[in-house]
Amino acid sequence: MTVSISETKTPSEPSYVFQASVSGLGAQVVGGKGIHIDVEKGGKMYKNIIDGVSGAAVGALGWKDDEVLEIINDAAKKSTYSYAPLMSNKGSEELSKFYIDNSPKGVFASALWLTSGSESNENALRIIRQYYLERGLPDKVKIISRDNSYHGFTMGAQSVSWNPRVDDYKPYLFDQVNVALKMPSAYTYRLKKDSETEEQYSQRLLDTLEKKIIDNGPETVAAVLVETLPGSSLGTTPPPKGYLKGIRHLCTKYDIIFYLDEVMCGTGRCNPNGKLNCWENFLDASEGPDIQTVGKTLGSGFVTIAGVLVGPKIKDVFVNGSNYIFGGNTYSSHEFNCYVALGVQKKIAREHLTANIFEMGNLLAEKLRKQLLTEENIAGDVRGVGGFQSVELVKNRDTKEAFDVKLGVSTRLKTLCFENGLSVMGMPANPDGTCGDRAIFAPAFIITEQDVDEMVKIFVKCVNSLSTALKQEGAW
Ligand SMILES: Cc1ncc(COP(=O)(O)O)c(C=O)c1O
């Protein structure tokens, strides 16, 4: 299927929605089928754009899936709204059981369903707080997370994140010295020394974490939080060998909660066993997290659903303590959302789509690596796991010097790709050069090898033409 671009008859209209480009309409999706979307933009209609990032790593089944329409219809028929603090429902129970049963045995014991990844991380922070209160340990409040991380848009989730876009909101964030502490990111491409092995780099990071725990007093540290595979924040840089195992070990040693954020990388996007969790690439069942947030592909864009998975260690403390959670969100455990997500996940499992995206995603990376890194262009690194891959763009491949953020390299590449029929996510370099521009791929789980080839063809062509343009401008 090739992209077609035509003039639209509608004049450019004002926008009444307060988002992205505020005054005008910007790009507007007007249709989609499978991995393709139709988009109106700047008086033009772009048909059959390949959605290489499925919105924002959301759609697993692509768009307008006929079976999903039936799932939605069925869910609407059997769902009744209930307010979680007052009443439970069968849909949320069934989805919880499905997620727990399809994760390594014994790792998760309970789940809470919310409407976004940010809200899930807010709820996870509340669960962690109550867990220590139930145990009579009110001073365990510090959350150690990472530089260059993203856990959401709400203030609590931003407080435990750090990236250049968070700085402006500092007046509203948790205390960054006594509550929301940061440790270095695990960023092998840039931060591993040439003289180190991956294992030695991991050990250096773990030594830094252990020192932070000891210096702060383990009795004040509540949790260590990391994205298993960082998405928009760093561009799918896999944890160096032994790193996550080491964090697990330190958490156990110092009685700290091991908290993974798999909102973007989880729920089938990067699982090596045809199941759900990304951490299964790096950890054994006995080393799983104590708490984990998920979202995105869970409802695959058909419903707004995300959640918190709780391990037996945490659940048992609640059960043996107050056995009660005070309050909740209006749309927690929303039955219709839960039934749709369950139907979507059952279809993904039945059609072995997690295995497909793992294979196709790795193939995409292999082909990008082969075609980009062997030629002269601005691609510096291709990395990721399964269906979540990134290309980091650099001014100098040897020194890894990032482009000046003012050049807007990732935005230009994203626009070029779009004009050529491929939608990818473009993330800007950090202003201080600590991270380069990235293009991120997270296609739907249904992609075929032919789709992969088409994506690679368009992307390589666009990287090469942007490289030539930057050369002409004297920027590369
Ligand atoms: C790792 C991670 N955590 C949390 C979130 C927040 O999720 P949401 O945008 O659904 O609130 C995101 C969103 O991209 C994410 O990538």
Ligand as a Chemical Component Dictionary entry (heavy atoms), coordinates in Angstrom:
data_LIG
# 
_chem_comp.id                   LIG 
_chem_comp.type                 NON-POLYMER 
_chem_comp.pdbx_formal_charge   0 
_chem_comp.three_letter_code    LIG 
# 
loop_
_chem_comp_atom.comp_id 
_chem_comp_atom.atom_id 
_chem_comp_atom.alt_atom_id 
_chem_comp_atom.type_symbol 
_chem_comp_atom.charge 
_chem_comp_atom.model_Cartn_x 
_chem_comp_atom.model_Cartn_y 
_chem_comp_atom.model_Cartn_z 
_chem_comp_atom.pdbx_ordinal 
LIG C1 C1 C 0 7.195  4.835 30.892 1  
LIG C2 C2 C 0 5.951  5.658 30.968 2  
LIG N1 N1 N 0 5.312  5.781 32.118 3  
LIG C3 C3 C 0 4.175  6.493 32.230 4  
LIG C4 C4 C 0 3.635  7.138 31.138 5  
LIG C5 C5 C 0 2.383  7.950 31.280 6  
LIG O1 O1 O 0 1.324  7.336 30.661 7  
LIG P1 P1 P 0 0.045  8.169 30.203 8  
LIG O2 O2 O 0 0.489  9.059 29.093 9  
LIG O3 O3 O 0 -0.937 7.119 29.787 10 
LIG O4 O4 O 0 -0.414 8.944 31.377 11 
LIG C6 C6 C 0 4.264  7.022 29.903 12 
LIG C7 C7 C 0 3.715  7.691 28.704 13 
LIG O5 O5 O 0 4.288  7.724 27.653 14 
LIG C8 C8 C 0 5.462  6.275 29.802 15 
LIG O6 O6 O 0 6.127  6.158 28.657 16 
# 
loop_
_chem_comp_bond.comp_id 
_chem_comp_bond.atom_id_1 
_chem_comp_bond.atom_id_2 
_chem_comp_bond.value_order 
_chem_comp_bond.pdbx_ordinal 
LIG C1 C2 SING 1  
LIG C2 N1 SING 2  
LIG C2 C8 DOUB 3  
LIG N1 C3 DOUB 4  
LIG C3 C4 SING 5  
LIG C4 C5 SING 6  
LIG C4 C6 DOUB 7  
LIG C5 O1 SING 8  
LIG O1 P1 SING 9  
LIG P1 O2 DOUB 10 
LIG P1 O3 SING 11 
LIG P1 O4 SING 12 
LIG C6 C7 SING 13 
LIG C6 C8 SING 14 
LIG C7 O5 DOUB 15 
LIG C8 O6 SING 16 
# 
